Amino acid sequence: MNVLDLLSDLVKIDSSTQEGANQAIDYCEGWLRGQNLRTKKFEIDGAKMLLAEIGEGEKTIVLNGHVDVVPGKSEQFSPLMKNGKMYGRGTADMKAGVAAMMWVMTLLEKEQLHCKIMLQIVSDEETGSNCSRYLSDEGYRGDFVICGEPTQLGIGLQSKGVLYLDLIVKGKPAHGSRPWEGENAIIKAFHQYEKITQLPFASESSDMYEFPSIDLPIIEGGTVMNQVPDVCKISINIRFLPEQSHEEIIKQIESVVDGKIVITGMGEAIATKKNDPYVQALESACVKMKPEKDINVFGQHGSSDGKHFAKYGIPAVEFGPSGSDWHGDQENVILQSVDDYIDILIELAKSMERT
């Protein structure tokens, strides 16, 4: 078996449900044990997670990956090789990263490392992110965390924070033929949303981001065609900059809206520094193994499980193989980038003895 066979086996597992994702965890456990690696398996709220560790020393590098995927068409769980790429659900996001990390563990297991490498494979990153939170809270943290999300072999140094909120706005009901006698809660709610997009926090920027992200993904209001709706709920998705605080954002929103605010979700931003020694070591490994490639160091608009480690002050980055159309119908990973990724991770681990 080679790493592409391992990746192909993982893609064949429909892990878009918790049951399927747990099946993928069990497969990874069996595969790693078949390579004579010792593993630990945990479970929280029905979601499984897996640990394996090699090496020795005071420093620990955490390789964190998830095997759960978003739903796909049935044919996407039959991996297709074409023009140097593998197509299929989860090839990019992020079973290629997981397969490569597993392969790295087997290649480094016999090496005399001066650091520890802890592999973490979780089953709920797309749906809840409870597994990585559990591992970090239980002390499985290390000194540097790499989440193997697809980054085109660039280094996702930072990520925006997450703030989900519902705004419940009340109007006044009236007959649909005489809307001037009422107050349309849907229209009122949308005007509240527009006010939020004009608040000071919405126009702030940083070194890696031109602006925060604000989206209106869900709106609920009205029951019948001939009545002015008297209640509307809008759900707002805010991705704030690492330099911003969710407390200040909420305070600004409260100052302009007329309605009830309910916070439904929150995740801290990741603000890893470019001059962090581990980041510099990773960048050096990239340059050494791919000298012809410019290393893109950037800020992610989305989030990753790295946030659960960053909250403890641990530098966390996203770093993974090259691919495209993740969550789409033509999701794929570039196969050469998987080999390059393996080489870079091995070089990083070996470089720890030189730092």
MOCOR-V869529 format. One record per backbone hydrogen bond with DSSP energy under -1.0 kcal/mol. NH is the residue of the N-H (numbers start at 0). CO is the residue of the C=O. If there is no record, write none. Layout:
# MOCOR-V869529
NH,CO ; NH,CO
This chain:
# MOCOR-V869529
5,1 ; 6,2 ; 7,3 ; 8,4 ; 9,5 ; 10,6 ; 11,7 ; 12,9 ; 14,12 ; 20,16 ; 21,17 ; 22,18 ; 23,19 ; 24,20 ; 25,21 ; 26,22 ; 27,23 ; 28,24 ; 29,25 ; 30,26 ; 31,27 ; 32,28 ; 33,29 ; 35,32 ; 36,31 ; 39,50 ; 41,48 ; 43,46 ; 46,43 ; 48,41 ; 49,120 ; 50,39 ; 51,118 ; 53,116 ; 60,115 ; 61,143 ; 62,117 ; 63,145 ; 64,119 ; 66,121 ; 68,14 ; 75,72 ; 76,73 ; 77,74 ; 79,86 ; 81,84 ; 84,81 ; 85,332 ; 86,79 ; 87,330 ; 88,75 ; 90,87 ; 94,89 ; 95,90 ; 97,93 ; 98,94 ; 99,95 ; 100,96 ; 101,97 ; 102,98 ; 103,99 ; 104,100 ; 105,101 ; 106,102 ; 107,103 ; 108,104 ; 110,107 ; 112,110 ; 115,58 ; 116,53 ; 117,60 ; 118,51 ; 119,62 ; 120,49 ; 121,64 ; 127,123 ; 128,123 ; 133,129 ; 134,130 ; 135,131 ; 136,132 ; 137,133 ; 138,135 ; 139,134 ; 140,138 ; 142,59 ; 143,59 ; 144,314 ; 145,61 ; 146,316 ; 147,63 ; 148,146 ; 151,320 ; 152,319 ; 153,150 ; 154,295 ; 155,317 ; 156,154 ; 156,297 ; 157,297 ; 158,269 ; 159,299 ; 160,239 ; 161,266 ; 162,237 ; 163,264 ; 164,235 ; 165,261 ; 166,233 ; 167,259 ; 168,231 ; 170,229 ; 171,182 ; 175,225 ; 177,174 ; 180,177 ; 181,178 ; 182,171 ; 184,228 ; 187,183 ; 188,184 ; 189,185 ; 190,186 ; 191,187 ; 192,188 ; 193,189 ; 194,190 ; 195,191 ; 196,192 ; 198,195 ; 201,198 ; 202,199 ; 203,200 ; 205,208 ; 212,238 ; 214,236 ; 217,234 ; 219,232 ; 227,173 ; 231,168 ; 232,219 ; 233,166 ; 234,217 ; 235,164 ; 236,214 ; 237,162 ; 238,212 ; 243,240 ; 248,244 ; 249,245 ; 250,246 ; 251,247 ; 252,248 ; 253,249 ; 254,250 ; 255,252 ; 256,252 ; 259,167 ; 261,165 ; 263,163 ; 264,163 ; 266,161 ; 269,158 ; 275,272 ; 279,275 ; 280,276 ; 281,277 ; 282,278 ; 283,279 ; 284,280 ; 285,281 ; 286,282 ; 287,283 ; 288,284 ; 289,285 ; 292,289 ; 297,154 ; 299,157 ; 306,303 ; 307,304 ; 308,305 ; 309,305 ; 310,306 ; 311,308 ; 312,309 ; 313,308 ; 316,144 ; 317,155 ; 318,146 ; 323,331 ; 327,324 ; 331,323 ; 332,85 ; 333,321 ; 334,83 ; 338,334 ; 339,335 ; 340,336 ; 341,337 ; 342,338 ; 343,339 ; 344,340 ; 345,341 ; 346,342 ; 347,343 ; 348,344 ; 349,345 ; 350,346 ; 352,349 ; 353,350
